[in-house]
Amino acid sequence: MTNTIRPATPDDIPLIAQLIRDLAEYEKLSHEVRFDEAALKQHLFGPHPMAEVVIGQIDGAPQGFALFFHNFSTFEGRPGIYLEDLYVRPAARGSGLGKALLLHLAALAQDRGCARLEWSVLDWNTPSIEFYRRMGAKPMEQWTVMRVDGATLAQLAADSRDSIAGE
């Protein structure tokens, strides 16, 4: 078996969409999948890409992906890579493809002068946590992930527009 990693292309949108759905099913979050493939294509391959995707293949057959984007560390004064999602199809697990995807991103981070590579993992996902620890990753136990989305995000944006209009 030969593992290869390649950059995704716009023609990969149906594959990427399916891999995202497969990941959501694995994470028991299928009910949260709301993307539109045309919007996904625009955000990944349009004039101002917001994220990048690499496809993991075994003997030329797509079996996984990693979706990532740059963040920035103010303390380091350098960019980083945030791995939003890494997924390998169940039949391909144990093939080394997940490790190959992570190693690819580590090399990319180094090549781009990044200070770090980081991601989040669901606390119940013991197999992934153990895999990441074997790769040398450390949990950021002193940090709590915070999120604003949906109606709350819309309300905050409206509050911002209202406060600017009132000045």
N, C-alpha and C positions, 0 to 999 in steps of 0.2 A: 504494500500500500504506500502511495505517495501523497503526502499532505502538501498542498500549495495554498498560498494566500494571494489574492488578487484584488485590486481596487474594483469596486462596483461601478457599473455603468448605468445610464438611464434605462437600458434594456432590461436591467435586473430588477426593476421596480416590482413586478409581480412576484418574483422570488423573495425579495426583501419583505414585501407585505406578508407573504405566507410564513416566513420565518418569524416575523414579529407576532403573528397570530399563534404560531406554535409555542413561542416563548410565553405568551400571555396565558395560554392553556396550561403549560407546565407550572407557571407561577400562580395558578388559580385566579387569574385576573382578566379573563376573556371579556367579562362585562365592562372593563375599562377601555377596551380598544375602540377608538372613535375616529381614527385617521381616514382621510380620503387619499386614494392613491395619487391623484393628480397633484394635490397639495404636497404630499410626501415627495414626489418627483421634483416639484418646484423648490422645496426646501433643501433637497440633497444635491440637485444638479442645475438649479436655476442660476441667474446672474450673480446672486449673493448666497452661496451655499452656507447653510447653518450647521451642517454636520457632514461627516464622511462615513462611508461604509466599506468594509473589506469583506470579501466572501472567502470562506474556508472550504476547500475542496479536497476530496479524497479520490484519487485516480480520476481527476477531472470532473467529478460529480459534486455539485454544491451540497454541503452538509452542515454549514453553520455560517455565522456572521458576527461581526462586531460593528457597532455603531458608536461613533465617538465624536467629540468636538473639543475645541480648545477652550480652556478657562485661563485665569491669570492669578498668580500668587503675588499679592502686594508685598508680602514679607520677603519673598525671594526676588521680586522684581523681574520675574520671567514667566512665560506661559507654562501651562501644563496641559495634559490631555485628560479629559474626563470620559471614561468608558460608560456610556449610557446603558448599552446592552451587549452581552456576549451570550450566544446560544449555539449549541451543537445538538443536532438531532439525536434522539435516544440511541438509534442503531449505530451511530458513529462515536458514541462516548467510549472512552478508553483507547481510542485510536491515536491520541496525542494531538488531535486537531485543536482542542480548547487551549492547550499549552502553546501550540504554534500560533494561534491568534493572539494570545497574551504576549508572547515573545515578540511577535511582529509589532505590536503597539509599543512595547518597551523600546525596541530599536527605533521606531518612528519618533518617539518622544526624545530619545537621545539625538537623533539626526536633526531634529527641529529645535534643539537647544532648550528643551523643556526641563523644568525642575522636578516634575513628578508625573506619575500616572496614578489616577485614583478612580474609584467607583463605589457604588453602594451594593449591598447584597441583602436580601431578605433574611431576617434573623432565624427563620425556621429552615433555611436552605443549607442544612449541614453538609451535604456532599460538596456544594460549591465553596462553602467557607473553608472546609478542610483542604480542598484543591488549592484555593488561593493562599492559604497558610503554607502549604508545601512549596508554593512558588516564592515564598518570602514576604508576602503581603502581611501587613499588621492592621488590626482593627483600630479605628480612631474612636476609642471608647469615650473620650472626653467631649465628643461632638455629637450633637443631635441634628438630624436633617429637618429642616423646616420647609414648608411649602404653602404657597397661596395659589389657588387655581379657581376655575369656574366662576361662579357668582361672586365669590369674595374678591377675586382678581378684578372682575369687572367693576365692583363697587369701589375698590381702591383707586382704579383708574378714573372713575367718575369723580371721586372725591378730589383727585389731583386736578382734574380739569376745572372743577368748581372752585378750588382754592386759587388757581391761576386766574380764572375769570374774575374773581372777587378782588384781585389786587389792584 
